[in-house]
Amino acid sequence: MRPPHSIPTTVPSLQSFLLRTRALHFYRDILRATAQARGRHELRQWAKDEFLRNRNVTDQTHIRYLLDMGKREFTTMKRYLEEEGR
């Protein structure tokens, strides 16, 4: 018999839910953008490491900051990948 699933004791706020959704969407964007890139394994590992390093951050202001900074870095990286593909 399987043990019952772990049921969270608190329900996340709407803001927490939305930030989590933004983070997951951003991670998927990175995976899609690096699908055909040279060195994609290293780029994906870097992204994974960054997300794992910050996974326990609970302050919503800090999460927003991390997402905004990550998107800026990602935009720069994406431009570089597009130029490299030419």
N, CA, C and O of each residue as an XYZ file, in Angstrom:
344
protein
N       0.844     -1.182      0.000
C       0.000      0.000      0.000
C       0.891      1.247      0.000
O       1.880      1.316      0.729
N       0.526      2.219     -0.821
C       1.297      3.460     -0.930
C       0.938      4.411      0.198
O      -0.222      4.507      0.600
N       1.954      5.120      0.710
C       1.652      6.118      1.745
C       0.868      7.277      1.134
O       1.028      7.575     -0.049
N       0.039      7.920      1.913
C      -0.726      9.067      1.376
C       0.216     10.177      0.944
O       1.296     10.361      1.507
N      -0.217     10.902     -0.055
C       0.580     12.028     -0.550
C       0.700     13.087      0.527
O      -0.184     13.273      1.363
N       1.814     13.763      0.471
C       2.047     14.840      1.418
C       1.130     16.009      1.070
O       1.214     16.567     -0.024
N       0.284     16.362      1.975
C      -0.645     17.473      1.759
C      -0.065     18.697      2.452
O       0.233     18.661      3.646
N       0.096     19.794      1.691
C       0.660     20.996      2.315
C      -0.232     21.492      3.445
O      -1.458     21.451      3.347
N       0.391     21.957      4.509
C      -0.382     22.446      5.649
C      -0.904     23.855      5.413
O      -1.889     24.266      6.026
N      -0.244     24.599      4.521
C      -0.723     25.939      4.202
C      -0.922     26.055      2.696
O      -0.195     25.445      1.912
N      -1.870     26.811      2.324
C      -2.137     27.060      0.911
C      -1.337     28.292      0.501
O      -1.409     29.322      1.171
N      -0.564     28.199     -0.607
C       0.214     29.373     -1.017
C      -0.701     30.529     -1.420
O      -1.811     30.319     -1.910
N      -0.227     31.718     -1.211
C      -1.008     32.889     -1.601
C      -1.053     32.978     -3.125
O      -0.265     32.334     -3.818
N      -1.958     33.760     -3.622
C      -2.073     33.957     -5.067
C      -0.770     34.512     -5.620
O      -0.318     34.091     -6.685
N      -0.166     35.451     -4.908
C       1.095     36.045     -5.355
C       2.197     34.988     -5.431
O       2.973     34.972     -6.387
N       2.270     34.113     -4.442
C       3.266     33.035     -4.456
C       3.026     32.104     -5.639
O       3.967     31.692     -6.317
N       1.783     31.782     -5.874
C       1.422     30.910     -6.992
C       1.839     31.553     -8.323
O       2.392     30.881     -9.194
N       1.573     32.843     -8.472
C       1.914     33.536     -9.710
C       3.430     33.622     -9.908
O       3.918     33.470    -11.028
N       4.165     33.865     -8.837
C       5.626     33.916     -8.938
C       6.198     32.547     -9.299
O       7.140     32.450    -10.085
N       5.628     31.499     -8.725
C       6.076     30.140     -9.055
C       5.808     29.855    -10.526
O       6.648     29.270    -11.210
N       4.650     30.262    -11.010
C       4.301     30.071    -12.417
C       5.268     30.829    -13.316
O       5.718     30.299    -14.332
N       5.591     32.068    -12.948
C       6.562     32.854    -13.730
C       7.924     32.175    -13.773
O       8.574     32.138    -14.817
N       8.355     31.637    -12.632
C       9.657     30.979    -12.566
C       9.678     29.729    -13.452
O      10.645     29.504    -14.179
N       8.627     28.925    -13.395
C       8.560     27.724    -14.228
C       8.522     28.078    -15.710
O       9.175     27.431    -16.528
N       7.757     29.103    -16.046
C       7.664     29.546    -17.433
C       9.038     30.026    -17.924
O       9.451     29.719    -19.042
N       9.721     30.770    -17.085
C      11.045     31.278    -17.425
C      12.023     30.127    -17.640
O      12.811     30.154    -18.585
N      11.979     29.127    -16.779
C      12.871     27.972    -16.915
C      12.605     27.248    -18.238
O      13.542     26.858    -18.935
N      11.329     27.070    -18.580
C      10.983     26.432    -19.854
C      11.454     27.264    -21.036
O      11.903     26.708    -22.039
N      11.360     28.589    -20.938
C      11.869     29.462    -22.004
C      13.365     29.245    -22.220
O      13.840     29.208    -23.356
N      14.093     29.104    -21.131
C      15.535     28.869    -21.232
C      15.793     27.535    -21.930
O      16.641     27.445    -22.817
N      15.060     26.506    -21.526
C      15.249     25.192    -22.155
C      14.955     25.246    -23.654
O      15.690     24.667    -24.454
N      13.895     25.931    -24.026
C      13.549     26.043    -25.455
C      14.614     26.810    -26.226
O      14.997     26.414    -27.327
N      15.086     27.898    -25.654
C      16.066     28.746    -26.347
C      17.403     28.040    -26.517
O      18.137     28.327    -27.463
N      17.724     27.135    -25.630
C      19.019     26.470    -25.704
C      18.945     25.116    -26.412
O      19.947     24.403    -26.479
N      17.796     24.760    -26.930
C      17.608     23.436    -27.530
C      18.583     23.162    -28.674
O      19.084     22.044    -28.797
N      18.855     24.145    -29.499
C      19.727     23.951    -30.653
C      21.092     24.616    -30.511
O      21.883     24.619    -31.454
N      21.367     25.171    -29.354
C      22.616     25.921    -29.164
C      23.804     25.000    -28.934
O      23.686     23.932    -28.334
N      24.957     25.448    -29.430
C      26.188     24.741    -29.072
C      26.426     24.986    -27.590
O      26.172     26.077    -27.081
N      26.903     23.989    -26.924
C      27.142     24.125    -25.491
C      25.871     24.138    -24.683
O      25.849     24.634    -23.557
N      24.795     23.589    -25.259
C      23.500     23.648    -24.569
C      23.521     22.924    -23.230
O      22.813     23.322    -22.305
N      24.323     21.865    -23.110
C      24.375     21.130    -21.843
C      24.924     22.015    -20.733
O      24.415     22.005    -19.612
N      25.962     22.780    -21.050
C      26.534     23.677    -20.049
C      25.567     24.805    -19.705
O      25.426     25.171    -18.538
N      24.899     25.356    -20.722
C      23.940     26.433    -20.482
C      22.766     25.940    -19.636
O      22.322     26.618    -18.710
N      22.281     24.768    -19.966
C      21.162     24.215    -19.196
C      21.578     23.877    -17.770
O      20.812     24.076    -16.827
N      22.787     23.368    -17.621
C      23.278     23.052    -16.279
C      23.429     24.328    -15.461
O      23.106     24.353    -14.273
N      23.921     25.390    -16.100
C      24.052     26.676    -15.412
C      22.670     27.155    -14.936
O      22.518     27.574    -13.789
N      21.664     27.091    -15.827
C      20.315     27.535    -15.458
C      19.762     26.674    -14.324
O      19.188     27.191    -13.365
N      19.938     25.371    -14.441
C      19.441     24.468    -13.402
C      20.089     24.773    -12.062
O      19.415     24.825    -11.033
N      21.401     24.975    -12.081
C      22.118     25.285    -10.843
C      21.617     26.575    -10.209
O      21.462     26.650     -8.990
N      21.364     27.592    -11.033
C      20.856     28.866    -10.507
C      19.471     28.696     -9.885
O      19.204     29.226     -8.806
N      18.603     27.967    -10.555
C      17.264     27.750    -10.012
C      17.334     26.932     -8.720
O      16.631     27.241     -7.757
N      18.160     25.911     -8.689
C      18.296     25.093     -7.478
C      18.911     25.891     -6.334
O      18.506     25.742     -5.181
N      19.877     26.727     -6.650
C      20.535     27.534     -5.617
C      19.550     28.479     -4.937
O      19.692     28.780     -3.752
N      18.559     28.943     -5.679
C      17.602     29.920     -5.148
C      16.228     29.328     -4.859
O      15.270     30.071     -4.649
N      16.118     28.016     -4.846
C      14.803     27.394     -4.692
C      14.164     27.616     -3.334
O      12.942     27.529     -3.216
N      14.943     27.897     -2.316
C      14.385     28.082     -0.981
C      14.139     29.540     -0.623
O      13.814     29.854      0.522
N      14.291     30.428     -1.592
C      14.011     31.847     -1.350
C      12.494     32.006     -1.221
O      11.738     31.559     -2.083
N      12.067     32.642     -0.145
C      10.627     32.803      0.084
C      10.168     34.260      0.031
O       8.974     34.530     -0.102
N      11.098     35.185      0.132
C      10.746     36.601      0.087
C      10.306     36.964     -1.330
O      11.091     36.859     -2.272
N       9.062     37.386     -1.478
C       8.504     37.648     -2.802
C       9.222     38.781     -3.531
O       9.366     38.736     -4.753
N       9.663     39.773     -2.810
C      10.401     40.863     -3.440
C      11.716     40.348     -4.011
O      12.114     40.723     -5.114
N      12.380     39.497     -3.260
C      13.650     38.937     -3.726
C      13.425     37.991     -4.916
O      14.237     37.954     -5.840
N      12.345     37.245     -4.892
C      12.021     36.357     -6.020
C      11.797     37.181     -7.282
O      12.298     36.834     -8.352
N      11.050     38.267     -7.159
C      10.827     39.149     -8.318
C      12.152     39.692     -8.838
O      12.380     39.737    -10.047
N      13.029     40.105     -7.917
C      14.349     40.611     -8.293
C      15.131     39.536     -9.048
O      15.714     39.816    -10.096
N      15.147     38.310     -8.523
C      15.879     37.221     -9.174
C      15.317     36.933    -10.566
O      16.079     36.707    -11.506
N      13.994     36.939    -10.703
C      13.392     36.713    -12.017
C      13.753     37.825    -12.993
O      14.078     37.560    -14.150
N      13.698     39.062    -12.530
C      14.033     40.186    -13.414
C      15.499     40.144    -13.839
O      15.812     40.356    -15.011
N      16.390     39.873    -12.901
C      17.816     39.786    -13.234
C      18.078     38.599    -14.159
O      18.865     38.700    -15.100
N      17.429     37.498    -13.890
C      17.583     36.324    -14.737
C      17.111     36.579    -16.150
O      17.740     36.136    -17.112
N      15.999     37.296    -16.280
C      15.489     37.611    -17.621
C      16.439     38.538    -18.370
O      16.612     38.405    -19.582
N      17.050     39.468    -17.659
C      18.033     40.352    -18.314
C      19.225     39.540    -18.814
O      19.669     39.702    -19.951
N      19.731     38.673    -17.954
C      20.857     37.829    -18.362
C      20.465     36.914    -19.516
O      21.245     36.698    -20.444
N      19.257     36.384    -19.448
C      18.761     35.488    -20.492
C      18.625     36.220    -21.825
O      18.950     35.663    -22.873
N      18.148     37.460    -21.792
C      18.016     38.247    -23.019
C      19.384     38.451    -23.664
O      19.528     38.332    -24.881
N      20.380     38.756    -22.844
C      21.738     38.920    -23.356
C      22.248     37.605    -23.935
O      22.823     37.582    -25.023
N      22.041     36.534    -23.221
C      22.479     35.222    -23.674
C      21.767     34.826    -24.972
O      22.381     34.270    -25.883
N      20.489     35.115    -25.041
C      19.697     34.765    -26.225
C      20.205     35.516    -27.453
O      20.306     34.946    -28.539
N      20.524     36.803    -27.274
C      21.089     37.583    -28.374
C      22.395     36.967    -28.859
O      22.635     36.849    -30.060
N      23.215     36.587    -27.925
C      24.495     35.962    -28.261
C      24.269     34.644    -29.016
O      24.956     34.370    -30.000
N      23.316     33.836    -28.562
C      23.039     32.559    -29.222
C      22.510     32.769    -30.638
O      22.843     32.020    -31.556
N      21.678     33.805    -30.799
C      21.143     34.099    -32.142
C      22.254     34.539    -33.085
O      22.274     34.140    -34.249
N      23.179     35.360    -32.590
C      24.296     35.816    -33.425
C      25.231     34.651    -33.743
O      25.787     34.577    -34.838
N      25.398     33.764    -32.803
C      26.262     32.614    -32.994
C      25.696     31.664    -34.052
O      26.446     31.009    -34.776
N      24.380     31.598    -34.132
C      23.720     30.699    -35.078
C      23.770     31.187    -36.515
O      23.461     30.424    -37.430
N      24.146     32.425    -36.735
C      24.184     32.976    -38.101
C      25.359     32.457    -38.871
O      25.544     32.816    -40.033
